[in-house]
Amino acid sequence: MKGNNSLLGMVALICLIVTVIWLALFIYDVAARGAVETAEQAVASVADLGALQILTYVNATLVTVSATMLFGGLYVLCRDEAPLWAAMGLVFVPIYGLLNLFAYLSQLTIVPRLAALRPASDLLVVQMVQAWPGSVVNVLNNLGYAVLGVPSIMFGSLLARRRSLRYAGLLLALNGVACIVGLVGIAAGSELLSLGSIVGGAVFLVALGPLSVGLLREP
């Protein structure tokens, strides 16, 4: 059991590291190029895919892979205590993984090919740009995080019962609630509620700290 906890703790630590790197790359990219706020900016942002953008999406893919592995490990960690509850949470994890892998990898594979067909493909390109909040792919990306919010709440509530993982569990559950609220805000057209996705991401990042430490120290 100790070996399993240590391995899962290392996965949580890796997820924390790649998430911090992604956040740094994202902030630098926005500072350098500006936020993508209009359809015209969305099309222009993919006209020339730079090294920074490629690195950002490769790193985002690593975040998705490590988070999927982490939640798979949390299922194993929680299944003895609450097998049915853990199994119900697990079914959402691959959905999140597929949605987010499509959102990020499409920026490196599909979007450049569509951009090469401009201007005939502009209407399609704009809906494929993950960085633009108005695109279909951006909505799918946020849907992925909202889907992951369900096992976040379920696994988080189980982890909160353990003394060494109490704060990590509470933060994980809070992240899940915030991401679901964010998707509701996007669907309802509420800018305030849509901020839930950003808040959820920040809370998830914070949760990874006590989660990795707690797992590495748990007997």
C-alpha positions in Angstrom: 0.0 0.0 0.0 2.8 2.4 0.9 4.4 1.8 -2.5 1.1 2.5 -4.3 0.6 5.7 -2.3 4.1 6.8 -3.1 3.7 6.2 -6.8 0.4 8.0 -6.8 2.0 10.9 -4.9 4.7 11.1 -7.6 2.0 11.3 -10.3 0.3 14.1 -8.3 3.6 15.9 -8.1 4.3 15.5 -11.8 0.8 16.8 -12.5 1.5 19.8 -10.3 4.8 20.5 -12.0 3.4 20.3 -15.6 0.4 22.4 -14.6 2.6 25.1 -13.1 4.7 25.1 -16.4 1.5 25.3 -18.4 0.3 28.3 -16.4 3.6 30.1 -16.8 3.6 29.4 -20.6 0.0 30.6 -20.8 0.6 33.8 -18.9 3.7 34.5 -21.0 1.8 33.8 -24.3 -1.0 36.1 -23.3 1.4 38.8 -22.3 3.3 38.5 -25.5 0.4 38.2 -28.0 -2.6 39.4 -26.1 -5.8 37.6 -25.2 -7.9 36.1 -28.0 -11.2 38.0 -27.6 -12.7 38.2 -31.1 -13.3 35.8 -34.0 -10.8 37.9 -36.1 -8.1 37.5 -33.4 -8.9 33.8 -33.2 -8.2 33.3 -36.9 -5.1 35.5 -36.8 -3.7 33.6 -33.8 -3.4 30.4 -35.8 -2.1 31.9 -39.0 1.5 31.3 -37.8 1.8 28.6 -35.0 4.9 29.6 -33.1 7.2 27.5 -30.9 5.7 28.9 -27.8 2.2 27.9 -28.8 3.4 24.4 -29.8 5.2 24.1 -26.4 2.1 25.3 -24.6 -0.2 22.7 -26.2 2.3 19.9 -25.8 2.5 20.8 -22.1 -1.3 21.0 -21.8 -1.4 17.5 -23.3 0.9 16.3 -20.6 -1.3 17.9 -18.0 -4.3 16.0 -19.4 -2.4 12.7 -19.4 -1.0 13.1 -15.9 -4.4 14.2 -14.5 -6.1 11.2 -16.1 -3.5 8.9 -14.6 -4.0 10.6 -11.2 -7.7 10.1 -11.2 -7.3 6.5 -12.2 -5.0 6.1 -9.3 -7.5 7.8 -7.0 -10.1 5.3 -8.0 -7.8 2.4 -6.9 -7.1 4.3 -3.6 -10.8 4.8 -2.9 -12.3 1.6 -4.2 -11.8 -0.5 -1.0 -13.5 2.1 1.1 -16.4 2.9 -1.2 -16.3 0.6 -4.3 -19.6 1.7 -5.9 -19.0 5.4 -5.3 -15.4 5.1 -6.7 -16.6 3.2 -9.7 -19.3 5.8 -10.5 -16.6 8.5 -10.3 -14.2 6.6 -12.6 -16.5 6.4 -15.6 -16.2 10.2 -16.1 -12.4 10.2 -16.2 -11.9 8.8 -19.7 -14.5 11.3 -21.0 -12.5 14.2 -19.6 -9.3 12.7 -21.1 -10.7 12.3 -24.6 -12.3 15.8 -24.7 -9.2 17.6 -23.5 -6.8 15.6 -25.6 -8.9 16.5 -28.7 -9.0 20.2 -27.6 -5.3 20.4 -27.2 -3.9 18.1 -29.9 -6.3 19.5 -32.5 -4.5 22.8 -32.2 -1.3 21.0 -33.3 -2.8 18.8 -36.0 -6.2 19.8 -37.4 -6.1 23.6 -36.9 -2.8 24.2 -38.9 -4.2 22.2 -41.8 -7.4 24.2 -41.8 -5.4 27.5 -41.5 -3.5 26.5 -44.7 -6.9 26.6 -46.5 -7.7 30.1 -45.6 -9.7 32.2 -46.4 -12.1 29.5 -47.4 -11.8 27.8 -44.1 -12.0 30.8 -41.8 -15.5 30.0 -40.5 -14.4 26.5 -39.5 -11.0 27.6 -38.1 -12.5 30.1 -35.8 -14.6 27.4 -34.2 -11.6 25.2 -33.7 -9.4 27.7 -31.9 -9.2 26.5 -28.3 -7.9 29.9 -27.0 -11.0 31.7 -28.1 -13.8 31.5 -25.5 -16.5 31.6 -28.3 -15.3 28.5 -30.1 -16.8 25.1 -30.1 -13.5 23.5 -29.0 -13.2 25.9 -26.1 -16.6 24.8 -24.9 -15.6 21.2 -25.3 -12.5 22.0 -23.3 -14.6 23.5 -20.5 -17.0 20.6 -20.8 -14.1 18.2 -20.1 -13.2 20.0 -16.9 -16.8 20.0 -15.8 -17.0 16.3 -16.5 -13.8 15.8 -14.4 -15.6 17.9 -11.7 -17.9 14.9 -11.0 -15.1 12.5 -9.9 -13.3 15.5 -8.3 -16.3 15.9 -5.9 -16.7 12.1 -5.4 -13.0 11.3 -4.8 -12.5 14.5 -2.9 -15.3 13.7 -0.4 -13.7 10.3 0.2 -10.2 11.7 0.6 -11.5 14.4 3.0 -12.2 11.5 5.5 -8.5 10.8 5.8 -6.6 13.0 8.1 -3.5 13.3 6.0 -5.5 14.1 2.8 -8.3 16.2 4.4 -7.4 19.5 2.9 -6.5 18.0 -0.5 -9.9 16.3 -0.6 -11.8 19.4 0.3 -9.9 21.4 -2.3 -10.4 18.7 -4.9 -14.2 18.7 -4.3 -14.3 22.6 -4.4 -12.5 22.4 -7.8 -15.2 20.1 -9.1 -18.0 22.4 -8.0 -16.3 25.4 -9.5 -15.7 23.7 -12.9 -19.3 22.6 -13.1 -20.5 26.2 -12.2 -18.2 27.5 -14.9 -19.8 25.3 -17.6 -23.3 26.4 -16.4 -22.1 30.0 -16.8 -20.9 29.3 -20.3 -24.2 27.7 -21.2 -26.2 30.5 -19.6 -24.0 33.2 -21.1 -23.1 34.5 -17.7 -19.5 36.0 -17.6 -19.5 35.8 -13.8 -20.5 32.1 -13.5 -18.2 31.2 -16.4 -15.2 32.3 -14.2 -15.9 29.1 -12.3 -13.7 27.2 -14.8 -10.8 29.5 -14.1 -11.3 29.4 -10.3 -11.6 25.6 -10.5 -8.3 25.4 -12.4 -6.6 27.5 -9.7 -8.1 25.4 -6.9 -7.0 22.2 -8.6 -3.5 23.5 -8.8 -3.5 24.3 -5.1 -5.0 20.9 -4.3 -2.2 19.1 -6.0 0.3 20.4 -3.4 -1.2 18.8 -0.2 -2.4 15.8 -2.3 1.1 14.9 -3.4 2.6 15.6 0.0 -0.1 13.6 1.8 0.2 10.6 -0.5 4.0 10.5 -0.2 3.8 10.7 3.6 0.7 8.5 4.1 1.6 5.1 5.7 
